[in-house]
Amino acid sequence: MAPADQTDHVHTDTPTAAPLTSRKDAVTMTEDHRTHESVESPEQPVDTKQAVMDGLGGVSGMVYTALPVVAFAMAVPFLSLPAAIGAAIAIAAGLAVFRMWRGEKLMSALGGVFGVVAAGGVSAMTGSANDFFLIGIWASFAGAVITLLSLLVRRPLTGVIWNAMHGGTHPWREDRPTLLVHDLATLAVTAVFAGRFIVRQWLYVADSTAGLAIADTVTGFPLTALAAVAVIWAFRRSTKRLVTTPAQD
């Protein structure tokens, strides 16, 4: 009986070292996991060029927006106002179908249709072909006022948008070079909005439907592209200065 008791005692006491080893391994694995997360999870900068172009609908999106306007202006001298409005809406709808066929998102494709329908609705209610451009004229005025106010209160709109895109945690207004580039970018956007409003409002008062269509196209894509260049420049400068990059060992 004595040897048996000794054997049982040996089998009972031997495994006691295992829990200590397991705990030590678990602590080591947890520390390694945390270290791995801190090294592998830096803030990833946003692709600013792509983000800005997506916000504008891309080059093709701006072209698609201009085509119904041009069609309306070309139809007005030869068709009744309702027919010209219908032609613009039909072209906008056809372009929306084409964009969805290409794989674009539904709301992105239909945005141009909604804009043309709204413009056509205003024109139909007033009976004036020039009022087809009225929403765009006053939208430019509103854009100029908003961006100018953001400069006056020292919160340039492009900086607010950039910070929101990067989590809203960066002290961009305390960094003078970053604040300066956003002042300049927002000023460029203000100038574009103001220029579009002044030119188109002058043509509206002059009762030039064809001139409004030309101005809508000329002051649309080219000036928007210039403003986009300024915004992309400001976004990239801000990202380079303020966004944390992966540590280099």
C-alpha positions in Angstrom: 0.0 0.0 0.0 2.9 2.4 0.7 4.4 2.3 -2.8 1.0 3.0 -4.3 0.4 6.0 -2.1 3.8 7.4 -3.1 3.0 6.9 -6.8 -0.4 8.8 -6.4 1.4 11.6 -4.6 3.9 12.0 -7.4 1.2 12.1 -10.1 -0.8 14.6 -8.2 2.1 17.1 -7.6 3.9 16.9 -11.0 1.5 19.2 -13.1 1.7 22.2 -10.8 4.3 24.0 -13.0 2.0 24.0 -16.1 -0.3 26.9 -15.1 2.7 29.2 -14.4 4.0 28.5 -17.9 0.6 29.0 -19.4 0.2 32.4 -17.7 3.6 33.5 -18.8 3.0 32.5 -22.4 -0.4 34.2 -22.3 1.1 37.5 -21.0 3.8 37.3 -23.7 1.3 36.7 -26.5 -0.8 39.6 -25.3 2.1 42.0 -25.2 3.2 40.8 -28.6 -0.3 41.3 -30.0 -0.5 44.9 -28.6 2.9 45.7 -30.0 1.9 44.3 -33.4 -1.3 46.4 -33.3 0.6 49.6 -32.4 3.1 49.1 -35.2 0.7 47.9 -37.9 -2.2 50.3 -37.2 -1.1 53.9 -37.9 -3.5 56.3 -39.3 -3.8 55.8 -43.0 -3.9 59.1 -45.0 -6.9 59.6 -47.3 -6.3 59.6 -51.0 -7.1 63.3 -51.3 -7.1 63.5 -55.1 -9.6 60.7 -55.4 -11.7 62.0 -52.6 -12.0 65.5 -54.2 -12.7 64.1 -57.7 -15.3 61.7 -56.2 -17.0 64.7 -54.5 -17.1 66.5 -57.8 -18.4 63.4 -59.6 -15.2 63.0 -61.6 -14.4 64.5 -65.0 -17.1 62.4 -66.6 -19.7 63.5 -64.0 -19.0 67.2 -64.8 -19.4 66.5 -68.5 -22.6 64.6 -68.0 -24.0 67.6 -66.1 -23.2 70.0 -68.9 -24.8 68.0 -71.7 -28.5 68.5 -70.7 -27.9 72.2 -70.3 -26.4 72.5 -73.8 -29.3 70.5 -75.2 -31.8 72.8 -73.5 -30.1 75.9 -74.9 -30.0 74.4 -78.4 -33.6 73.4 -78.3 -35.2 76.6 -77.0 -34.9 78.6 -80.3 -36.7 75.8 -82.2 -39.1 74.2 -79.7 -41.6 75.3 -77.2 -40.3 75.7 -73.6 -42.0 72.5 -72.3 -40.5 70.6 -75.2 -37.0 72.0 -74.6 -37.3 71.1 -70.9 -38.5 67.6 -71.8 -35.5 67.2 -74.2 -33.1 68.2 -71.4 -34.7 65.8 -68.9 -34.7 63.0 -71.5 -31.0 63.4 -72.2 -30.3 63.5 -68.4 -32.3 60.3 -67.9 -30.5 58.6 -70.8 -27.1 59.6 -69.4 -28.2 58.3 -66.0 -29.1 54.9 -67.5 -25.7 54.8 -69.3 -23.9 55.6 -66.0 -25.7 52.9 -64.1 -24.9 50.5 -67.0 -21.2 51.4 -66.5 -21.6 50.4 -62.8 -21.9 53.8 -61.1 -24.0 54.0 -57.9 -27.7 54.8 -58.3 -27.8 58.1 -56.5 -24.6 59.3 -58.2 -26.2 58.6 -61.6 -29.6 60.1 -60.7 -28.1 63.3 -59.2 -27.9 64.9 -62.6 -31.5 64.0 -63.4 -32.8 65.5 -60.2 -30.9 68.7 -60.9 -32.3 69.0 -64.4 -35.9 68.2 -63.3 -35.6 70.9 -60.6 -34.2 73.5 -63.0 -36.9 72.6 -65.6 -39.6 72.8 -62.9 -38.6 76.4 -62.0 -38.5 77.4 -65.7 -41.9 75.8 -66.4 -43.5 77.6 -63.4 -42.2 81.0 -64.4 -42.5 80.5 -68.2 -39.0 81.9 -68.7 -36.2 79.9 -70.4 -33.6 81.9 -68.4 -35.0 80.6 -65.2 -33.7 77.2 -66.1 -30.4 78.5 -64.8 -31.8 80.3 -61.7 -31.0 77.5 -59.2 -27.4 77.3 -60.4 -27.0 81.1 -60.2 -28.1 81.3 -56.6 -26.3 78.2 -55.6 -23.1 79.9 -56.7 -24.0 82.9 -54.6 -24.7 80.8 -51.6 -21.4 78.9 -52.1 -19.5 82.2 -52.3 -21.1 83.5 -49.1 -20.5 80.3 -47.1 -16.9 80.0 -48.1 -16.2 83.7 -47.5 -17.8 83.5 -44.0 -15.7 80.5 -43.2 -12.6 82.6 -44.0 -13.8 85.5 -41.9 -14.3 83.3 -38.8 -10.9 81.7 -39.3 -12.3 78.3 -40.1 -11.6 77.9 -43.8 -14.1 75.4 -45.2 -11.5 73.2 -47.0 -9.7 72.7 -43.7 -12.9 71.8 -41.9 -13.6 69.2 -44.6 -10.0 67.9 -44.5 -10.1 67.4 -40.8 -13.5 65.7 -40.9 -12.1 63.3 -43.5 -9.2 62.4 -41.1 -11.2 61.8 -38.0 -11.6 65.4 -36.8 -8.7 65.1 -34.3 -5.9 67.1 -35.9 -4.9 70.6 -34.6 -4.9 72.0 -38.1 -5.9 75.5 -37.1 -3.0 75.7 -34.6 -0.5 74.8 -37.4 0.1 78.1 -39.2 1.3 76.7 -42.5 -1.6 74.3 -42.7 -4.1 77.1 -41.8 -2.5 79.3 -44.5 -2.9 76.7 -47.3 -6.5 76.2 -46.4 -7.0 80.0 -46.4 -5.7 80.0 -50.0 -7.6 77.0 -51.1 -10.9 78.3 -49.6 -10.2 81.7 -51.2 -9.8 80.0 -54.6 -13.2 78.2 -54.1 -14.8 81.5 -53.1 -13.4 83.2 -56.2 -14.8 80.4 -58.4 -18.3 80.6 -56.8 -18.3 84.4 -57.0 -17.1 84.5 -60.6 -19.8 82.0 -61.7 -22.5 84.1 -59.9 -21.4 87.4 -61.4 -21.1 86.2 -65.0 -24.3 84.2 -65.0 -26.3 86.9 -63.1 -25.2 89.5 -65.7 -26.2 87.2 -68.6 -29.5 86.5 -66.8 -30.3 90.2 -66.5 -29.3 90.6 -70.2 -31.9 87.9 -71.1 -29.3 85.7 -73.0 -30.3 82.1 -72.7 -27.6 80.9 -75.1 -25.1 83.0 -73.2 -26.2 81.4 -69.9 -25.7 77.9 -71.4 -22.2 78.8 -72.6 -21.3 80.4 -69.3 -22.7 77.5 -67.4 -20.4 75.2 -69.3 -17.3 77.4 -69.5 -17.5 78.5 -65.8 -18.5 75.0 -64.8 -15.8 72.4 -65.6 -12.7 74.6 -66.2 -13.1 76.8 -63.1 -14.2 73.8 -61.0 -11.0 72.0 -62.1 -8.9 75.0 -61.0 -10.5 75.1 -57.6 -10.0 71.3 -57.3 -6.3 71.7 -58.0 -6.1 74.2 -55.1 -8.1 72.0 -52.8 -6.0 68.9 -53.6 -2.8 70.9 -53.0 -4.1 72.0 -49.6 -5.2 68.5 -48.6 -1.9 67.0 -49.5 0.1 69.6 -47.6 -2.1 69.1 -44.6 -1.7 65.3 -44.7 2.0 65.6 -45.1 2.3 67.8 -42.0 -0.2 66.4 -39.7 -1.2 62.8 -40.4 0.8 60.3 -38.6 2.8 58.0 -40.9 4.1 54.5 -40.1 7.2 54.5 -38.0 10.4 53.8 -39.8 12.7 51.5 -37.9 
